[in-house]
Amino acid sequence: MKKQRKEYSAGCAISEIARVKLGGYEQRILLEGKNADAPVVLFLHGGPGFPPPFCVGARGLFPDITDRFIAVYWDQYGSGINHAKIDDSFCIAQFVRMTEELIAYLKDRFPAQKLYLFAVSWGSLLSAYAARSVPDLIDGVCAAGQIVLPPMLSGKTFEAVARSRAPKKAKRAVAEIGNTPQPTAKQIALLSKTVRKYTAAYGKKEKKSGVENPMKGVFESADYRFSDKIACFVNGYRHNTSLLKELSTIDLSETLAGVSVPYCIYGGDGDLVTCVEEAQALAAANNPLLRVTVLQGEGHIPSAAAIKEIFGYLCRTAGV
């Protein structure tokens, strides 16, 4: 499998790790594509701090994408190949600025090509802000698990936990969070753990093998040192609380309602982390550029089938 990936990448017009300075920090990104004139797609991963599967360790891993686009994989600062400590001095605005600077770098490098964003969960927060701040540099956005209001703090989430198999003690703790105007980082972490363990909020687990298993593909990456591989999962975000606090009060309603580039949101009907109904309410407010598609039987993390559907839309939009 490693040999096949290496041979595929060798046949690409572009397959390189570039160094870029984003937000004042030198970072590395992977660019890969069969055709040097193809449209560009920048992947904005979730977490914060969880790069797989579309990460710097994905060289040669997704030919369906890189046959049609120049894929740009960025392990956001603090994770993966760019691992570093993210202390409580960090804020969302810094990651938005890094995203904007990376978009500007890509547009400068590929001025004649269209540029799209493919965002998941936390990455959708970055894509929403970027769509408003640098719309002239972006041709469209696809976002799965779009953040609109504070993640996991909707009534739908608390009702699901109350109906779940969670122990009574856990249910009482979660109910208390629901009655807290400003949950602490510790409470949010507890809520996340409970939701993940006792509900299907994050989606169905899929059994995969070989190159189709993105986690295995990451660990086989020749571009990662061992420490980079570990930092895709356990990294500089583990002691951070400032980003969670900001997320607990976020409201992207106005930002998303005013987007001026095509912005397509995909949300699972079982997603309890970010509720697709929140995005639907915005789409109904008559911005024709904002579209919402509900994925039946899906949770917060899109399955392989959902990724295929989203990518199909992106291909049609880009004309490839």
N, C-alpha and C positions, 0 to 999 in steps of 0.2 A: 504493500500500500504506500509506503514511504517513497519507493522508487517511482510508482505511478504519479504521485503528486509532484515529485521532482521533475519528471519528464514533462508533465503538463506545464508547469511553471516555466520550464526552459523554452517552451514553444510560445509563450506569451510575449506580446510586444512590450508590455510593461509588467515587471514583477520585481519590486524593490522595496526596501525599507528606507524611508526618507526621514531625515531629522528636521524637525520644525520647532520653532519657539512659540509656545502658546501660553498666554497669561504670564509671561516672564519665565516660564520653565521650559527647558529643552526636552522635547519628547520625540518619540519615534512612531511612525505610522507605516502601514503596509499598503502599497498600491499594486493592484494586479488586474490585468485585462488582456484578452487576446488581441484586441484591436486598439491601436493608439488613438484612433479618432472616435471611439465609442463614447456615449454619454457617461457621465460620472455619477456614482451613487455613494454617498457617505453614510456609513452605519453609525448610529448613536445608540450605544447599548444601555442596558438597565442597571439596576442596583439601588443606589449608586455603588459602583465598584465591582460589577460583575460583567466582564467583557465577553465571555463565550455566548453564542458560537461564532459570531462575526467579529473576530478579534485578530490581532497581529499574528497569532499562531495559526491562522486559517489559510496560509499560502497553499494554493493548489487544492483546497478542500471543497470549494463550491464552484465547479466549472459551469453549472447552469447559470450562475450569476456572471462570472468573469468571461464567459463566451459572448455576452451581450453588452456588458458594462465594464468600465474601469471601476472596480470596487476599491473603496478606501476604508480600511479597518483601523480604528483608533482605540487603543486601550486608554480610557480617560485617566488623567493624572491621578496617581495614587494606586493604580491597579495594573495587573499584567506586566508587560514589558516596561511600563512607566510607573512602577510601584514606588511609593513614597508615603510618608506619614501625612495623613489628612487630619490636622488638629482642629480645634474648635474656632480657630481664626478664619477658617474657610467658610464661604457663603455661596449660595446659588449663583449670584451675579458673576463670580469668578469663572465658573464653569460655562456660563453663557458667553462670557468674553472669549474664552478659549475656543468655543464652538464657532463664534463669529470669525475669529482670526484664522481658524482652519479652513472655513468656507472661503475666506478672502484669498488664502494661499492657493487653494484648489482652482479658484476662478482665474487667478493670475497665471497659474501653470497651464490651465486648459481653457483659454479665453473663448474659443469657438464652440465649445461643447456644452450641452445642457448639463445641469447639476441638480441632482435630486437628493433628498434626505430620507433615510429609512430608519425610523426611531421606534424603540420599544420601552415602555414604562418610564423610568426616570429619564431616558433619552428623549421621550416625547415632550417633556418639560423644556429641554434644550431646543428641540425643533420648533416648538410654539414660539418661544422668544425670538429665535433666529428668523422665523418667517415674518415677524413683525419688524425686526430691526434691520435686516439686510434682504428685503424681498427682491431687490434688483439683482441679487447674485444667485437666487434660487429659482428653479423652474417647477418645483413641486415637492410635496411631502407625503409620505405614507407613514402612519403612526399606528402601532398596536398597543393596546392598554394605555390609551391617552389619559394623562393626568389633567383633570379639570379643577377639582376641589381636593382637599386633603385625602390622601390615600387611606383606605380602610376605615374611615371615620363616618361612613354613611349609615343610615338606619338599616339599609339592606344587609350590611355586614353584621351588625349587632344582632339582627333578627336571625341570621343564619347560624351564628354561634350559639344563640339561645336554643335553637332547634337541634344542634349537633350532639355528638356523643361525648363532648368535652365534660370533664368532671365538674361537679357543682362548684367547687372552689374556683376553678378557672372561669366558669360562667359568671360567678359573682364579681371576679376581678375585671372581666371584660365589661360587664354592665356598669361597673363603677367608672370605667374609662369613658363610656358613653355619656355619663352624666358630668364629666369633667370638662369645663370650658377650654382649658389649655393642658392637654395631656403631656406628661413628661416623656423624655426620650426612653426611659425605662418602661413606662406604660406602653408606648408605641411598640417597643421591641417585644413585649409580652403579647400584645394584640397580634402582631405579625406571626409570632410563633404559634399561637393558638389557632389562628385562621389557617395557617399552612398545614398544621397537624390534623385538625378536625373537620375541615371543609374541603371542597374541591375548587376553592377559589383560584388556585394557580393553574388548574387544568389537569388534563389526563396525563399519566405517565406513559411514555412510549418506549418500547423495547427496540433497540436498533443495534446494528452490528457494523463492523468495518468502518469505511470512510463516512458512512451515513451517520455514525455516532459522533456528534461534534465534540463531545468531551474527550473521547479517545483521540480524535484528530488533534485537539489542542495539546494533549500530552505527548503526541508523537512529533510535534513541531520541532524542526531543526532550528527555527528562528528564536526559540525560547531557551533560556537557561532554566535549570531546575527551579530556581527561585522565582522566575517569571511565571512558570506554570502554576506554582503554589499561589502566587499573588493574583491569579485570576479568580481565586476563591477565598483566600484569607489574605487580606491586604491592609493597606494603611487606613482604611475606613472603619476598622473594627472598633476603634475607641472614639469615633467622632459622634458628637451629639448635635452640633450646630445645624447640619443639613436636615436632620430629622425634625428639629424644632421648626425650621423654616417650612418644611413640607407640611407640617401639622396646621399651618395657617394659610397655605397657598390658595390662590383663586385665579385661575387662568381664563375665566369666563370672558372677560373683556378682550384679553389678548387674542383668544381663538376666534371670537365673534368678528374681529376686525381683520383677519388675515386677508392678504391681497394676492396670494399665490394659491394654486390648486392644493388643497389640504384634505387628504382622505384618511379618515379614522376608521380603524377596525377594532371592534370590541366584542369579547365573548359574552354570551348571555349569562354565563355562570361566573363572571369575573366579580369578585367581591373586594378586590384591591382598588381598582378604578372602575366605577360603574358607567357602563356605556350609555345609560339613560341620561347622565349628565351631559354627555357629548351630543346626544340626540336633541336635547332641549336647545342647545346652541344652534344646531343645524337647522332647526325649525324657525330660527329667527331671520330667515331670508338672506343669508349670505350664500350665493350659489357656488362659491369656491370651496365651501366647507361641506364635506360629504361624510356620512357615517354609515358603515355597514356592520350589521350585527351578525356575528359568527355563532351559529347554533352549536351547542354542546361544547363550547370552548370556554376556558378560564382566562386568567390574566396572561399567562405565558403562551403564545401561539404555538400550536402543534405544527408538525411538518406539513400537514394538509393546509393549515391556515397560512403558513409562510408561502406555500406554493400559490395559494389564491391571491395573496397580497402582491407577491412578485409578478404574477400574471398581469395584474392591474398596472403595475409599474412598467412592465414591458410594453403593454398596449399604449400607455400614456407617452412613453419615450419613443414609440414607433420602432422597436427592435424585436 
